[in-house]
Amino acid sequence: MHIHTIVTKELSLDSMENCVCFNLRWVSRAFSQYFVSALNHHGLLPTQTPILAALAAKQEASMADLSDWLGMDRTTLVRNLGPLKRDGLVRATGQGRGNKGSLALTPKGHSALEKFIPDWRVAQQNIVKTLGAKRWTQILQDLERAALAVNN
């Protein structure tokens, strides 16, 4: 059964179908499924590619630095790094917690990211085309402002 409906009347926050958390998670799942479907032939998940892109930009980073930069908790980062390390896309050196070890993108990781990016751009463009570029820019700004407000 599908309980989500598009709000056509005045917004009522008393209605569970208008729950902010539920709707953000619902939309996030829908977009994640779209990106997985559009890009699964690359063998990368939408949760893994920001890690590759961050390491491509930083060249090398500690687990703590990468976690902070991506705004990703360490448990999620570790879970997503596992397959990337196993598949030879990311190299980990050193041992231990915090800043004692470092992560770097391997040549295979660079190659995988280069092959991934053109298809990712097409998927991005499809979503932005649906929403409109101006509207998407405003949504991003609103979401960032809201995230900062609830975390302060």
Buried (B, 14 or more C-beta within 10 A) or exposed (E): EEEEEEEEEEEEEEEEEEEEEEEEEBEEEEEEEBBEEBBEEBEBBBBBBBBBBBBBEBEEBBBBBBBEBBEBEBEEBEEBBEBBBEBEBBBEEEEEEEEEBBBBBBEEBBEBBEEBBEBBEEBEEEEBEEEEEEEBEEEEEEEEEEEEEEEE
